[in-house]
C-alpha cells in the first residue's frame, strides 16, 4: 500500500529482456538503504518486489502482464521514474490510499504553464472514465493528484500541478505524448462490484 507521495526519482541503469519478462535495475539513491530484498516499492505507480540490492541500485522483475498494462515496458536505460516505498502504519496518509495496481496507460495531451501552477490534460482509457470524478483522487505515474475537471466527450481529465510536485516528480520532465500509468480510486470499483452482484452498500 502506498500514498501517492513520491519520495524520490530513480534512473534506469540496466534492462535485461527475457521471453515473458524483463529485469530492470534502478539507481535509487538514498532510498536504497531503506528497502530490503522482498519488499515492495512503487515504480511510476506500479507495485514491484525488490529482488536484489547492490550499492545504491535495486533490481526488479517485471512480468508480461505488467509490461502490457503499464508504461514500464517502454522504459529505456537512462529514463527517470518516480519512487515510493510502501507506507508504514505510523505514517501520515498525506495523499490517498494507492495500491500500486495500475489500471491502464494514458497520454499527456496538454502541458500549459501558469503563474503558480501547470495545467495538464491527460487522456484516460475510456473504460476507466466512469471511476473518475472532479475533485476526486487519481494516481498518475504514482503521484496522488486531485482531478480538476472531467471531459467525458474526449476521455480526458484536467489536472493542476503545483511547482513542488513538478520539482519532486518526473511530471516536471513530462513531454506531450508521454505515456503515464493510471490508477483510479479503488472505492468506485468496489461499489460497482457490489452493485453488480445485487448487494446494496
C-alpha positions in Angstrom: 0.0 0.0 0.0 1.2 3.5 -0.9 0.0 7.1 -0.6 1.0 8.6 -3.9 3.5 10.9 -2.3 6.7 10.4 -4.3 9.8 10.1 -2.2 12.4 10.2 -4.9 13.3 9.9 -8.6 15.3 6.9 -9.8 17.2 6.2 -13.0 17.1 3.1 -15.1 20.6 1.7 -15.3 20.1 -1.7 -16.9 17.4 -3.7 -18.5 17.6 -7.5 -19.2 14.9 -8.9 -21.6 13.6 -12.4 -21.4 10.8 -14.2 -23.2 8.0 -13.1 -21.0 9.6 -10.7 -18.6 12.2 -8.0 -18.0 14.6 -7.4 -15.2 15.1 -3.7 -14.5 17.8 -2.3 -12.4 17.4 1.2 -11.0 19.6 3.7 -9.2 17.5 4.6 -6.2 19.9 6.8 -4.2 19.3 7.3 -0.5 16.1 5.3 -0.6 18.2 2.1 -1.3 19.2 1.8 2.4 15.5 1.9 3.5 14.4 -1.1 1.4 15.2 -4.9 1.7 15.0 -7.7 -0.8 11.4 -9.0 -0.9 9.9 -5.7 0.0 7.5 -3.7 -2.3 8.4 -0.4 -4.0 6.3 1.7 -6.3 7.9 2.5 -9.7 5.8 5.0 -11.6 2.9 3.9 -9.5 3.4 0.2 -10.2 4.0 -2.0 -7.1 7.0 -4.3 -7.7 9.1 -6.5 -5.5 12.8 -5.8 -4.9 14.8 -8.9 -5.9 18.4 -7.7 -5.5 20.3 -4.8 -4.0 23.8 -3.7 -5.0 25.3 -0.4 -3.7 22.7 2.2 -4.5 20.7 0.2 -7.1 17.8 -2.3 -6.8 16.7 -5.0 -9.2 13.0 -5.7 -10.0 11.4 -8.4 -12.1 8.6 -7.2 -14.4 6.2 -9.8 -15.7 4.5 -9.9 -19.1 1.1 -8.8 -17.8 2.7 -5.8 -16.0 4.6 -4.9 -19.2 1.3 -5.0 -21.2 -0.7 -2.9 -18.7 1.8 -0.2 -17.7 4.4 2.1 -19.2 7.3 0.1 -17.7 7.6 -1.9 -21.0 8.6 1.4 -22.7 11.4 2.2 -20.3 14.9 2.6 -21.6 18.3 2.9 -19.9 18.6 6.5 -18.6 14.9 7.1 -18.2 13.8 8.6 -14.9 11.0 7.1 -12.7 9.0 8.1 -9.6 9.8 6.1 -6.5 7.8 5.5 -3.3 8.4 3.0 -0.5 5.5 1.1 1.0 3.6 3.1 3.6 4.3 2.4 7.3 1.3 2.1 9.7 2.7 5.1 11.6 2.9 7.4 8.6 0.5 10.3 7.8 -1.6 9.5 4.8 -1.0 12.8 3.0 -2.1 11.6 -0.4 -4.8 8.9 -0.7 -4.7 5.1 -0.5 -2.8 3.8 -3.5 -2.5 0.0 -4.2 0.2 0.2 -6.9 -2.1 -1.8 -9.2 -2.1 0.1 -12.4 -5.4 0.2 -14.2 -4.3 1.5 -17.6 -2.0 3.8 -19.5 -2.9 7.4 -20.6 -1.2 10.0 -22.7 -0.2 13.6 -21.9 -2.2 15.8 -24.3 -1.6 19.3 -22.9 1.0 20.8 -20.6 0.4 24.5 -20.2 2.4 26.6 -17.7 0.8 29.2 -15.5 2.0 31.7 -13.0 1.9 29.4 -10.0 0.9 26.0 -11.5 0.8 24.0 -14.6 -2.3 22.7 -16.4 -2.2 19.1 -17.6 -4.7 17.3 -19.7 -4.3 13.6 -19.9 -6.2 11.0 -21.9 -7.7 8.2 -19.9 -8.8 4.8 -21.3 -12.5 5.1 -21.9 -13.4 2.2 -19.7 -11.8 3.9 -16.7 -13.5 7.3 -17.1 -16.6 6.1 -15.1 -14.3 5.9 -12.0 -13.0 9.5 -12.3 -14.8 12.4 -10.7 -14.0 16.1 -10.4 -12.3 16.8 -7.1 -11.7 13.1 -6.6 -8.4 11.3 -6.4 -6.3 9.8 -9.2 -2.8 8.5 -9.4 -0.6 9.5 -12.4 2.8 7.7 -12.5 2.5 7.1 -8.8 1.6 10.7 -7.9 -1.5 11.3 -5.9 -3.4 14.1 -7.6 -6.8 15.8 -7.4 -8.9 15.8 -10.6 -9.7 19.4 -11.6 -12.3 18.5 -14.2 -13.5 15.6 -16.3 -14.1 15.7 -20.1 -16.1 12.6 -20.9 -16.5 13.6 -24.6 -12.8 13.1 -25.2 -11.9 10.8 -22.4 -9.6 13.3 -20.7 -9.0 14.7 -17.3 -7.6 18.1 -16.4 -5.1 18.4 -13.5 -3.3 21.3 -11.9 0.3 20.6 -10.9 1.9 22.8 -8.3 5.7 23.7 -8.5 6.5 21.3 -5.6 5.1 18.4 -7.5 6.9 19.3 -10.7 10.2 19.6 -8.9 9.9 16.4 -6.9 8.5 14.0 -9.5 9.0 13.1 -13.2 5.9 15.2 -14.0 8.4 18.1 -14.2 10.1 16.3 -17.1 6.9 15.3 -18.9 6.5 15.9 -22.6 3.5 15.9 -24.9 2.7 12.3 -26.0 4.4 10.7 -22.9 2.7 7.6 -21.6 1.7 7.6 -18.0 0.4 4.9 -15.6 -3.0 5.5 -14.2 -4.6 4.1 -11.1 -8.2 5.2 -10.3 -9.6 5.3 -6.8 -10.4 1.7 -5.8 -13.5 2.6 -3.8 -15.5 3.1 -7.0 -14.5 -0.3 -8.3 -15.6 -2.0 -5.1 -19.0 -0.2 -5.1 -19.5 -1.2 -8.8 -18.7 -4.8 -7.9 -21.2 -4.9 -5.0 -24.0 -3.4 -7.1 -23.4 -5.8 -10.0 -24.0 -8.7 -7.5 -27.2 -7.1 -6.3 -25.7 -6.2 -2.9 -26.6 -2.7 -1.7 -24.0 -1.0 0.4 
